[in-house]
Amino acid sequence: MAASSVSVPVSGGSRRVAFVQGVVGIASFFLLWYLLVDKFGFWRFKQLPKLVPSVREWLSPNPTYGVSIFTHEYYVHLIASTERVLFAFVAASLIGITVGILCGWSRLIRAAIFPLLEIARPIPVLAWIPVVVLLAPTRNFAVVTLTFLAAFFITTLNTLLGVKSIDEVYFRAARSLGFSEWAILRHVIVPGALPYIFIGLQIAIAACWFSLVASEIVAGANGLGYKVWESYYTVQFETMVAMMATLGLCGYISSALVRALGRFLTRWRNSSMRNV
């Protein structure tokens, strides 16, 4: 229904090859880290936290600095960050998809809103911090708002692109069959834009996590990003690495969930592509 950059479904064998390649890539990264930092202390890499002590601290029942997967404090930070990302991502998805569809659907709305979006979009999240902190009633609300902003622009623009990518033929065909504007929205616009929307959501959830770190460092009182900075400031580098690894895992899992949801909701397209 819409031209899209979503790839054609791959076979189980291709997925297995991709999985093996991914494992090899990750293993190579950690091997290189171990050799450059732990084993040889090569050049300025010797200043970095060592791999083995960092993993040991992260997985220790009795961590040196008091934070590991076995401690209560670890999950306090994890839950705080996850809740903020969840609230920000859901809000950005609902508002961003709505605004994107309206802008793609109506020239009048696009003319009124799109220039403002284009002006605000390039402003980094860090530049919004003073304004948001002044306006937000609480520090937690400020962090969620900053995280929301990073995802909102991505979701809105990808949704708009998805709507604009739908061939005009589908609109003419729907109107010739007597579809109302509401029916066109339900049966043409939303399904046609869905692949683009989920590409945007995958990028948006990742943007939530990296903007969350900057927001928590400046305006937070807890959370993974806050703990990363606190650990660096207090020279607890092993804890810092553990928090960074947790952020990476959270980002990977959340992106995988969004991809899985996208594949499920666009399975009609995958079936049609197999018949091409």
C-alpha positions as CSV (number, residue, x, y, z in Angstrom):
1,M,0.0,0.0,0.0
2,A,3.0,2.3,0.5
3,A,6.5,2.3,-0.7
4,S,8.7,1.5,2.3
5,S,12.2,0.8,3.4
6,V,11.1,-2.1,5.5
7,S,13.0,-5.2,4.4
8,V,11.5,-8.3,2.9
9,P,11.1,-11.1,5.5
10,V,14.2,-13.3,5.6
11,S,14.4,-17.0,6.0
12,G,15.2,-18.9,9.2
13,G,18.7,-19.7,7.9
14,S,19.4,-16.1,7.2
15,R,18.3,-15.2,10.7
16,R,20.6,-17.8,12.2
17,V,23.5,-16.4,10.1
18,A,22.8,-12.9,11.3
19,F,22.6,-14.1,14.9
20,V,25.9,-15.8,14.7
21,Q,27.5,-12.8,13.0
22,G,26.1,-10.6,15.8
23,V,27.5,-12.9,18.5
24,V,30.9,-12.9,16.8
25,G,30.9,-9.1,16.6
26,I,30.0,-8.7,20.3
27,A,32.6,-11.3,21.3
28,S,35.2,-9.5,19.2
29,F,34.5,-6.2,20.9
30,F,34.9,-7.7,24.4
31,L,38.0,-9.6,23.4
32,L,39.6,-6.4,22.0
33,W,38.6,-4.5,25.2
34,Y,40.2,-7.2,27.4
35,L,43.4,-7.2,25.3
36,L,43.8,-3.5,25.1
37,V,42.8,-2.6,28.7
38,D,43.2,-5.6,31.0
39,K,46.0,-7.6,29.3
40,F,48.4,-5.1,27.8
41,G,47.2,-1.6,29.0
42,F,47.9,-0.3,25.5
43,W,48.4,3.5,25.1
44,R,45.6,5.6,26.6
45,F,43.3,2.5,26.8
46,K,45.0,1.7,30.1
47,Q,43.0,4.7,31.6
48,L,39.7,2.9,30.9
49,P,37.9,0.6,33.4
50,K,39.0,-3.0,33.1
51,L,36.6,-5.6,31.7
52,V,37.0,-8.4,34.2
53,P,36.7,-6.3,37.4
54,S,33.7,-4.5,35.9
55,V,31.9,-7.7,35.1
56,R,32.8,-9.1,38.5
57,E,31.5,-6.0,40.3
58,W,28.2,-6.1,38.2
59,L,27.6,-9.8,39.0
60,S,28.9,-9.9,42.6
61,P,26.6,-10.7,45.6
62,N,28.9,-8.4,47.6
63,P,30.0,-5.6,45.3
64,T,32.9,-3.3,46.4
65,Y,30.9,-0.2,45.7
66,G,27.5,-1.5,46.9
67,V,25.7,-1.8,43.5
68,S,25.2,-5.0,41.5
69,I,22.4,-7.1,40.2
70,F,22.1,-8.6,43.7
71,T,21.5,-5.2,45.4
72,H,18.3,-3.2,46.0
73,E,19.8,0.0,44.8
74,Y,20.5,-1.4,41.4
75,Y,16.8,-2.1,40.8
76,V,15.8,1.3,42.2
77,H,17.8,3.0,39.5
78,L,16.7,0.5,36.8
79,I,13.0,0.8,37.6
80,A,13.2,4.6,37.8
81,S,14.8,4.9,34.4
82,T,12.5,2.3,32.8
83,E,9.3,4.0,34.1
84,R,10.6,7.4,32.6
85,V,11.4,5.9,29.3
86,L,8.0,4.0,29.2
87,F,6.0,7.1,30.0
88,A,7.9,9.3,27.5
89,F,7.8,6.7,24.7
90,V,4.1,6.1,25.0
91,A,3.3,9.8,25.1
92,A,5.6,10.5,22.2
93,S,4.1,7.6,20.2
94,L,0.5,8.7,20.8
95,I,1.1,12.4,20.2
96,G,3.7,12.0,17.5
97,I,1.7,9.5,15.4
98,T,-1.4,11.7,15.7
99,V,0.4,14.9,14.7
100,G,2.2,13.1,11.9
101,I,-1.0,11.6,10.5
102,L,-2.8,15.0,10.7
103,C,0.1,16.8,9.0
104,G,0.2,14.2,6.2
105,W,-3.6,14.2,5.8
106,S,-4.4,17.9,5.9
107,R,-2.4,20.6,4.0
108,L,-3.8,23.2,6.3
109,I,-2.6,21.5,9.4
110,R,0.8,20.7,7.8
111,A,1.2,24.4,6.9
112,A,0.4,25.5,10.4
113,I,2.5,22.9,12.3
114,F,5.3,21.6,10.1
115,P,7.4,24.9,10.1
116,L,7.4,24.9,13.9
117,L,8.5,21.3,14.0
118,E,11.3,22.0,11.6
119,I,12.5,24.9,13.8
120,A,12.3,23.0,17.1
121,R,13.6,19.6,15.8
122,P,17.3,20.6,15.5
123,I,17.5,21.9,19.0
124,P,19.4,19.4,21.1
125,V,17.8,17.9,24.2
126,L,20.5,19.5,26.4
127,A,19.5,22.9,25.1
128,W,15.9,22.3,26.3
129,I,17.0,21.5,29.9
130,P,16.8,25.1,31.3
131,V,13.4,25.8,29.8
132,V,12.0,22.4,30.9
133,V,13.4,22.6,34.4
134,L,11.9,26.0,34.9
135,L,8.5,24.9,33.7
136,A,8.3,21.4,35.2
137,P,6.6,21.0,38.6
138,T,9.0,18.2,39.6
139,R,12.5,17.0,38.6
140,N,11.0,13.7,37.6
141,F,8.5,15.4,35.3
142,A,11.4,17.4,33.8
143,V,13.4,14.2,33.0
144,V,10.3,12.6,31.4
145,T,9.6,15.7,29.3
146,L,13.1,15.9,28.0
147,T,13.1,12.2,27.1
148,F,9.7,12.7,25.4
149,L,11.1,15.5,23.2
150,A,13.8,13.3,21.8
151,A,11.2,10.7,20.7
152,F,8.4,13.0,19.7
153,F,10.1,14.7,16.7
154,I,11.4,11.3,15.3
155,T,8.0,9.7,15.6
156,T,6.1,12.7,14.1
157,L,8.4,13.1,11.0
158,N,8.5,9.3,10.3
159,T,4.7,9.1,10.5
160,L,4.4,12.1,8.2
161,L,6.8,10.5,5.7
162,G,4.7,7.3,5.9
163,V,1.5,9.1,5.0
164,K,3.1,11.1,2.2
165,S,4.6,7.9,0.7
166,I,1.1,6.4,0.1
167,D,0.3,6.4,-3.6
168,E,-2.5,8.8,-4.5
169,V,-4.2,6.0,-6.4
170,Y,-5.3,4.4,-3.2
171,F,-7.0,7.6,-2.1
172,R,-8.8,8.0,-5.4
173,A,-9.9,4.3,-5.3
174,A,-11.2,4.6,-1.8
175,R,-13.2,7.7,-2.6
176,S,-14.6,6.1,-5.8
177,L,-15.9,3.3,-3.6
178,G,-17.7,5.7,-1.4
179,F,-15.3,5.7,1.6
180,S,-15.8,8.5,4.1
181,E,-12.7,10.4,5.3
182,W,-12.8,8.4,8.5
183,A,-12.8,5.2,6.6
184,I,-9.9,6.4,4.4
185,L,-8.0,7.2,7.6
186,R,-8.7,3.7,9.0
187,H,-8.3,1.6,5.9
188,V,-5.7,3.5,3.8
189,I,-3.7,6.0,5.8
190,V,-3.0,4.1,9.0
191,P,-2.1,0.7,7.3
192,G,-0.1,2.5,4.6
193,A,2.0,4.5,7.0
194,L,2.4,1.7,9.6
195,P,5.8,0.4,8.3
196,Y,7.3,3.9,8.4
197,I,5.7,4.5,11.8
198,F,7.5,1.5,13.3
199,I,10.8,2.4,11.7
200,G,10.4,5.7,13.5
201,L,9.4,4.0,16.8
202,Q,12.5,1.9,16.7
203,I,14.6,5.0,16.4
204,A,12.5,6.8,19.0
205,I,12.9,4.2,21.7
206,A,16.7,4.3,21.3
207,A,16.5,8.1,21.4
208,C,14.6,7.9,24.6
209,W,17.4,5.9,26.3
210,F,20.3,8.1,25.3
211,S,18.4,11.4,26.0
212,L,17.3,9.9,29.4
213,V,21.0,9.7,30.4
214,A,21.7,13.4,29.7
215,S,18.4,14.4,31.4
216,E,19.1,12.3,34.5
217,I,22.6,13.6,34.8
218,V,21.4,17.2,34.8
219,A,17.9,17.0,36.4
220,G,17.6,13.6,38.0
221,A,18.0,12.3,41.5
222,N,18.1,8.6,40.6
223,G,18.2,6.4,37.6
224,L,20.8,4.7,35.5
225,G,22.0,7.9,33.8
226,Y,22.3,9.6,37.2
227,K,24.2,6.6,38.6
228,V,26.6,6.7,35.6
229,W,27.6,10.2,36.4
230,E,27.7,9.7,40.1
231,S,30.0,6.7,39.7
232,Y,32.3,8.6,37.4
233,Y,32.4,11.6,39.8
234,T,33.3,9.3,42.7
235,V,35.8,7.2,40.7
236,Q,33.7,4.0,40.9
237,F,34.4,3.1,37.3
238,E,33.4,-0.5,37.6
239,T,29.9,0.6,38.7
240,M,29.8,3.1,35.9
241,V,30.5,0.3,33.3
242,A,27.8,-1.9,34.9
243,M,25.2,1.0,34.6
244,M,26.3,1.6,31.0
245,A,25.9,-2.1,30.2
246,T,22.4,-2.1,31.8
247,L,21.4,0.9,29.6
248,G,22.6,-1.0,26.5
249,L,20.7,-4.1,27.4
250,C,17.5,-2.1,28.2
251,G,17.8,-0.3,24.8
252,Y,18.4,-3.6,23.0
253,I,15.4,-5.3,24.6
254,S,13.0,-2.4,24.1
255,S,14.0,-2.0,20.5
256,A,13.5,-5.8,19.9
257,L,10.0,-5.5,21.5
258,V,9.1,-2.6,19.2
259,R,10.4,-4.5,16.1
260,A,8.4,-7.6,17.1
261,L,5.3,-5.5,17.5
262,G,5.9,-3.9,14.2
263,R,6.3,-7.3,12.5
264,F,3.1,-8.5,14.0
265,L,1.0,-5.5,13.0
266,T,2.4,-5.4,9.5
267,R,2.2,-9.2,8.9
268,W,-0.3,-8.5,6.1
269,R,2.5,-6.7,4.2
270,N,5.0,-9.6,4.8
271,S,2.4,-12.0,3.3
272,S,1.8,-9.9,0.3
273,M,5.6,-9.5,-0.3
274,R,6.0,-13.2,-0.4
275,N,3.5,-13.4,-3.2
276,V,5.2,-10.8,-5.3
